[in-house]
């Protein structure tokens, strides 16, 4: 019994390494299957509509309310130091650097990621993927790859919309409601936000988050047990793993980008 904890740690480590290996193989299989995908762009555009357009409302509404909160909290904080004219800069930097990509990725994982996992899991449970293989159709190329690239493309667009709507929300609260000078709000923002250091780094973050969240969702659906309980557990794992991956990657990229 004294060695039971060592056995448990070894089993957990072995299981983790096996999952990482299977995940790496699946990731490179999707990349290999993407070569001929661009000859049929309709497959990708349909999935962009599915994962992007259907997530637009929750992204936009969430961005608006996040902008409202940033406007209020930013004003209360800056007003203590007589710097309320820098409210626009605070809102813009907070959204473009961090909140835009991160919150968008978390919402994307909860809305589109779970939908992708459930869809792939139900296709596996209904033996549709096996039927494709019987007809000499690669399910990775036909099913997984279009959804993967659709998520990668849609994520930066949704993050940009989130940030833009959030800035509008901060403007409505800070300028229209509280009374911060409108010229100072926009001029401070334009003078302090750098295209390459702030906006471009936020876009890079959103692209990386798109890779991570979409792949986790597809992999969990593809490897789910073909039962209702298995699909439900895979959907739950998608939200947990994707959210933790986003937060970890955000810390790593922030440390590298803004050193």
C-alpha positions in Angstrom: 0.0 0.0 0.0 2.9 2.3 0.6 3.7 2.2 -3.1 0.1 2.7 -4.3 0.5 6.5 -4.8 3.6 5.8 -7.0 1.6 3.4 -9.1 -1.2 6.0 -9.4 1.2 8.7 -10.5 2.8 6.4 -13.0 -0.6 5.4 -14.5 -1.7 9.0 -14.7 1.5 10.0 -16.4 1.3 7.2 -18.8 -2.3 8.1 -19.7 -1.3 11.7 -20.2 1.5 10.8 -22.5 -0.7 8.5 -24.5 -3.3 11.2 -24.9 -0.7 13.7 -26.0 0.6 11.2 -28.5 -2.8 10.5 -29.9 -3.5 14.2 -30.0 -0.3 15.0 -31.9 -1.1 12.3 -34.4 -4.6 13.6 -34.9 -3.3 17.2 -35.3 -0.8 16.3 -38.0 -3.4 14.1 -39.7 -5.7 17.1 -40.0 -2.8 19.2 -41.4 -2.0 16.5 -44.0 -5.6 16.2 -45.0 -5.9 19.9 -45.5 -3.8 19.9 -48.7 -6.6 19.3 -51.1 -9.2 21.0 -49.0 -8.7 24.4 -50.6 -9.9 23.1 -54.0 -13.3 22.9 -52.4 -13.6 26.2 -50.4 -17.3 25.7 -50.0 -16.7 23.1 -47.3 -14.8 25.7 -45.3 -17.2 28.6 -45.9 -20.2 26.6 -44.8 -18.4 25.8 -41.5 -17.3 29.4 -41.0 -21.0 30.3 -41.2 -21.8 27.5 -38.7 -19.1 28.3 -36.1 -18.7 32.0 -36.7 -22.1 33.5 -37.7 -24.0 31.5 -35.0 -21.5 32.7 -32.4 -21.7 36.4 -33.4 -24.6 37.4 -31.2 -23.2 36.2 -28.0 -19.8 37.6 -28.9 -21.2 41.0 -29.7 -23.5 41.3 -26.7 -20.7 40.1 -24.3 -18.3 42.6 -25.8 -20.8 45.4 -25.3 -21.3 44.6 -21.6 -17.5 44.1 -21.0 -17.0 47.6 -22.5 -19.6 49.0 -20.2 -17.9 47.5 -17.2 -14.4 48.6 -18.4 -15.8 52.1 -18.8 -17.2 52.3 -15.3 -14.3 50.6 -13.5 -11.7 52.4 -15.5 -13.2 55.8 -14.8 -13.5 55.1 -11.0 -9.8 54.0 -10.9 -8.4 56.8 -13.1 -10.5 59.5 -11.4 -8.5 58.9 -8.2 -5.4 60.1 -9.9 -7.0 62.8 -12.1 -6.3 60.7 -15.3 -9.9 60.1 -16.4 -9.0 61.5 -19.9 -7.0 58.3 -20.5 -10.1 56.2 -20.2 -10.2 55.5 -24.0 -6.6 54.2 -23.9 -7.3 52.0 -20.9 -10.4 50.4 -22.6 -8.7 49.9 -25.9 -5.5 48.3 -24.5 -7.5 46.1 -22.2 -9.6 44.8 -25.1 -7.1 44.5 -27.8 -4.3 43.0 -25.7 -6.2 40.6 -23.4 -9.9 40.7 -23.0 -10.8 40.6 -26.6 -8.9 37.4 -27.6 -9.3 35.6 -24.2 -13.0 36.2 -23.6 -13.8 35.5 -27.2 -11.9 32.2 -27.0 -13.7 31.2 -23.8 -17.1 32.1 -25.3 -16.2 30.3 -28.6 -15.3 27.2 -26.6 -18.6 27.2 -24.8 -20.7 27.9 -27.9 -19.0 26.6 -31.0 -16.6 24.1 -29.4 -19.3 22.2 -27.6 -21.4 22.2 -30.7 -18.5 20.7 -32.8 -17.8 18.1 -30.2 -21.4 17.0 -30.0 -21.8 17.0 -33.8 -18.7 14.8 -34.4 -19.5 12.6 -31.4 -23.1 12.0 -32.7 -21.7 11.2 -36.2 -19.4 8.6 -34.6 -22.2 7.2 -32.5 -24.5 7.0 -35.6 -21.6 5.2 -37.5 -21.6 7.9 -40.2 -17.8 8.2 -40.0 -17.5 4.4 -40.4 -19.8 4.7 -43.4 -17.6 7.3 -45.0 -14.6 5.0 -44.6 -16.5 2.2 -46.2 -17.1 4.5 -49.2 -13.4 5.3 -49.4 -14.0 8.9 -48.0 -11.5 10.1 -45.5 -13.5 11.4 -42.6 -10.6 13.5 -41.4 -10.4 15.3 -44.7 -14.2 15.6 -45.2 -15.4 16.3 -41.7 -12.6 17.4 -39.4 -10.3 19.5 -41.6 -13.0 22.0 -42.8 -14.3 22.5 -39.3 -10.7 23.0 -38.0 -9.8 25.7 -40.5 -13.2 27.4 -40.1 -12.6 27.8 -36.4 -9.1 29.1 -37.0 -10.4 31.7 -39.5 -13.5 32.7 -37.5 -11.7 33.3 -34.2 -9.7 36.4 -35.1 -12.8 37.9 -36.8 -14.9 37.3 -33.7 -12.2 38.7 -31.4 -12.0 41.9 -33.6 -15.7 42.3 -33.4 -15.6 41.8 -29.6 -12.9 44.4 -29.2 -14.7 46.9 -31.5 -18.0 46.5 -29.8 -16.3 46.7 -26.4 -14.7 50.0 -27.3 -18.1 51.3 -28.3 -19.5 50.2 -25.0 -16.7 52.0 -23.1 -17.4 55.1 -25.2 -21.1 55.0 -24.3 -20.5 54.7 -20.6 -17.4 57.0 -20.3 -18.4 59.8 -22.7 -22.2 59.7 -23.0 -23.1 58.6 -19.5 -20.3 59.9 -17.2 -19.2 62.9 -19.3 -15.5 62.3 -20.1 -14.3 64.6 -22.9 -15.0 62.9 -26.2 -11.9 64.3 -27.9 -9.6 63.2 -25.2 -11.2 59.7 -25.2 -10.4 59.1 -28.9 -7.1 61.0 -29.1 -5.6 59.2 -26.1 -6.7 55.9 -27.7 -5.2 56.8 -31.1 -2.0 58.0 -29.6 -1.4 55.2 -27.2 -2.5 52.1 -29.1 0.3 50.7 -31.4 -0.8 48.7 -34.4 2.0 46.1 -34.2 2.7 45.9 -30.4 -1.0 45.9 -29.3 -3.4 45.1 -32.1 -1.2 42.6 -34.1 -0.3 40.8 -30.9 -3.9 40.4 -30.0 -4.6 39.0 -33.5 -1.8 36.5 -33.1 -3.3 35.5 -29.7 -6.7 34.9 -31.3 -5.3 32.8 -34.1 -3.4 30.6 -31.6 -6.6 30.3 -29.5 -8.5 29.3 -32.6 -6.0 26.5 -33.3 -6.2 25.3 -29.7 -10.0 25.5 -29.1 -11.0 24.1 -32.4 -8.6 21.2 -32.3 -9.6 20.3 -28.7 -13.3 20.3 -29.7 -12.7 18.1 -32.8 -10.4 15.7 -31.1 -12.7 15.2 -28.1 -15.6 14.5 -30.5 -13.6 12.2 -32.7 -12.3 10.2 -29.7 -15.6 10.2 -27.8 -17.2 6.9 -26.8 -20.1 6.2 -29.3 -22.8 6.4 -26.5 -24.9 9.3 -25.2 -22.9 9.3 -22.0 -19.6 9.3 -23.9 -20.7 12.3 -26.0 -21.8 14.2 -22.9 -18.5 13.6 -21.2 -16.6 14.6 -24.3 -18.5 17.8 -24.5 -17.7 18.6 -20.9 -14.0 17.8 -21.4 -14.0 20.2 -24.4 -15.1 23.2 -22.3 -12.6 22.3 -19.4 -9.6 21.5 -21.5 -10.1 24.3 -24.1 -10.6 26.9 -21.3 -7.5 25.9 -19.4 -5.5 25.8 -22.7 -6.6 29.3 -23.5 -5.6 30.7 -20.1 -2.3 28.9 -20.1 -1.4 30.0 -23.7 -2.5 33.6 -22.8 0.0 33.7 -20.0 2.8 32.2 -22.1 2.2 34.6 -25.1 1.8 37.6 -22.8 5.1 36.9 -21.2 6.8 36.6 -24.6 5.1 39.5 -26.4 5.2 42.2 -23.7 8.5 41.4 -22.1 
